[in-house]
């Protein structure tokens, strides 16, 4: 993951997390999520202006999401989240991240500074979409 995000610098890079989630409370809260595989995808964001571009926006194509979902199914897994980089910015969600995120799904953000991944945090959007809560992240 880190190598893929570093290679995308100075633009945002992205990917999809495949794994398993143990849910409680009728599927609303994940007690634990276990990433088993990554799907590395290109950032297909096309708008380039002074305000936004691939340096601060990412987009995963519907075709890449569908391909990742098929791959997950073949492996007995699910899409449990997405990841992307924040080049030269903190590893915390932006307002744009909140607008486009989905509750329950993990959003891993990696701060990439000067081509080096330095901080990795995982976030989950609240059901009311008001804000993200940080998730514990453990690499085994």
NUGUZA-265439 format. One record per residue: x, y, z of N, C-alpha, C in turn; residue in three letters. Coordinates in steps of 0.001 Angstrom, whole numbers, plus 500000, padded with zeros to 6 digits. Atoms other than C-alpha are relative to their C-alpha. Layout:
% residues N
XYZXYZXYZAla/...
END
This chain:
% residues 140
500823498821500000500000500000500000500874501252500000Unk/499140498819499883502691502459501040500771500260498703Unk/499242499831501241504758501840497882499102500559498892Unk/500945499515501011501686502402495668499694501482500224Unk/500328498608499695500836505666497446501212500911499810Unk/498781499214500218504442506873497395500254500201498501Unk/499788499912501449504634506129493645499062501018499357Unk/500950499039500540501605508361493073500343501451500288Unk/499620498642499603503221511381494711500530500775498801Unk/500640499074499063502774514350494262498478500008499914Unk/501455500103500105499229513297493355499466499020501029Unk/500634500997499153496752511399495455499980498682499240Unk/500103501354500546496864507661494873498972499262500850Unk/501121500618499307494217505167495922499941498489499758Unk/500203501428500141493085501592496300498820499528500832Unk/501166500623499368490517499201497710500472498917500960Unk/499672500983498970490679497072500869499025498832499933Unk/500814501212499979489412493494500695500252499274501303Unk/499793500712498752488816491506503826498717499485500600Unk/501131500526499232486431490361506510499667500985501101Unk/500448499135498909484359492319509008499066499218500900Unk/500881500601498997482757491047512204499086501117500491Unk/500933498933499653479601493108512756499221499699501259Unk/500882500050498822477603493831515895498875501000499779Unk/501114499043500046474361495759516485499308500004498634Unk/500747500096501246472578494504513380500744500485498778Unk/499221499622501162475427495270511033500404501459499962Unk/499686498578500013475807498921512007501441500300500411Unk/498645499758499519479146498697513819500864498776499777Unk/499075501115500174482100496573512899500841499876501254Unk/499185500239498811483678495051515987501457499869499604Unk/498631500163500498486740494186513926499955499823498487Unk/499844500183501437487837494403510321501403499460499777Unk/498712500621500289490637492297508898500273500105498502Unk/499629499843501408492257493358505632500819498785499593Unk/499312501188500501493350490302503661500716500253498678Unk/499403499725501303494214491847500285499719501443499615Unk/500156498649500526494571495151498456499791499925498494Unk/500123499839501440493458496163495000500538501398499703Unk/499383498730500366495735498881493644499334500498498735Unk/500702499452501154493869501146491249500558501386499673Unk/499550498656500350494712504309489331499010501056500475Unk/500830498838499725493402507698490337499527500523498647Unk/500516499596501306491108508544487416499356501392500027Unk/500520498631499935490220512080488554500475500751498765Unk/499643499339501251490148514222485410499999501515500059Unk/500102498543499944489359517806486473501298500583500535Unk/498784499314499562492446519988486701499741501495499973Unk/500168498557499895492082523551487951500927500503501100Unk/499171499459498914493826525883490374499564499440501341Unk/500557500432498717491533524644493146500086498494500231Unk/499994501456499823491485520926492501500611499296498803Unk/499389500851501006493186518192490586500452498725500687Unk/499546501271499422494838514825491156500889500197501226Unk/499155499741498824497132516464493719499178500036501296Unk/500816499942498792494166516828496120498625499342499840Unk/501236500751500211491375514641494706500338498641499397Unk/499846501297500654491008511012493745498633499477499621Unk/501223500656500434488416508954491969500366498583499585Unk/499848501399500399488161505184491651498878499711499022Unk/501019500245501025486361504125488482499020498921500453Unk/500978501051499690483144502096488792500460498630499512Unk/499495501272500530484826499432486660501017499372500954Unk/499025500520499045487674499119489182499324499506501272Unk/500746500460498819485197498852492065499327498669499690Unk/500660501255500391483248496154490179501017498863499903Unk/498943501022500108486484494279489385500462499564501391Unk/499578500332498631487539494472493054498931499176500713Unk/501086500752499379484116493218494149499973498560499501Unk/499940501370500556484375490224491795501191499240500590Unk/498809500629499425487891489511493050499761499620501460Unk/500315500288498597486705489745496655499104498771500101Unk/500931501142499966483839487324495966500707498687499712Unk/499243501219500320486209484803494369500826499521501192Unk/499150500334498848488326484917497524499204499830501292Unk/500832500118498806485373484737499932500122501219500913Unk/499803498772499241485984488340501012498974501051499573Unk/500849498860500344484181491682500869500873501235499839Unk/499352498686499969485161495243500086499682500586501368Unk/500222499465498655485655496602503594500519501430500150Unk/499533498629499911487234499927502772500768500441498774Unk/499219499369501054489236502232500592501192500686500644Unk/498865499253499472492595503912500985500452501010498969Unk/499431498994500889494194507015499567501036500818500748Unk/498946499181499407497076509368500142499571501453500094Unk/500089498546499905497194512971501255501427500517499833Unk/498641499510500236500344514375499638500282501301500767Unk/499554498841499220502101516775502010498893500594500856Unk/501100499591499117498976516936504201499795498912501061Unk/500228500991498934497897515219507448499124498833499562Unk/500766501222500277496394511723507420498662500037500733Unk/501342499876499412492967512936508479499040500420498890Unk/500963499757501077489764513234506432499773501487499741Unk/500370498645500413489008516385504505498474500082499938Unk/501439499833500189485532517831504053499545499245498752Unk/500340500753501216485543516320500548499931498509500304Unk/500052501412499605486363512916502058498671499696500692Unk/501253500222499266483347513281504386498806500005499036Unk/501117499909500938481038514261501516499809498723499188Unk/500091501150500896481857511167499469500142498643500701Unk/499806501256499270482489508552502177498663499313500299Unk/501167500792499615480087505805503208500178499551501450Unk/499900500546498639479289504829506814500369498518499969Unk/499609501393499763480612501469508093501323499643499307Unk/498805500311500777483370501329505425501210500714500611Unk/498763499377499524486956502009506524500616500868498911Unk/499272499104500895488808504916504950501381500216500585Unk/498620499881499548492542504602505404500636501148499225Unk/499338498848500614494436507818504757501463499972500423Unk/498557500012499757498215507927504440500566501360499603Unk/499304498762500300500149511166504684501313499649499311Unk/498762500228500750502882511105502024500700501354499886Unk/499237498755500000505478513813502568501300499801499246Unk/498775500055500811508185514378499980500295498572499538Unk/499922501362500558507544510935498422500106498882501039Unk/499854501010498949507649509107501784498714499912500822Unk/501175500219499153504611507608503545500430500113501450Unk/499551499756498628504852508881507112498962499672501066Unk/501042500241498996501508508522508896498824499304499341Unk/501155500734500516498642506074508391498925499967501080Unk/501140500036499073495229506441510041498794499416499281Unk/501229500555500556491923504673509531498807500691500639Unk/501167499243499568488556506389509788498733499307499545Unk/501320500484500411484885505417509668499008501146500202Unk/500982498930499968482074507845508898498815499594500871Unk/501183500266499170479256508089511434498774499833499114Unk/501224500245500765475817506925510291499290501296499622Unk/500659498729500316474511510515510455500855500888499089Unk/499082499348500922477453511562508207500582501307500544Unk/499554498741499402478359514346510646501515500105500123Unk/498545499978499820481975513353511132500552498582499947Unk/499297501280499945484553510583511043500440499722501427Unk/499345500444498765485727508583514037501217499194499597Unk/498791500747500305489233507207514066499854498560500449Unk/500015501424499685489541503418514010501399499584500429Unk/498708500572499645492288501472515695500555499280498779Unk/499344500606501147494792500264513124501192499199500503Unk/498924500870499558497068497309513747500504499198498808Unk/499392500765501087499475495843511216500618498757500595Unk/499501501278499464500178492169511828500890499357498968Unk/
END
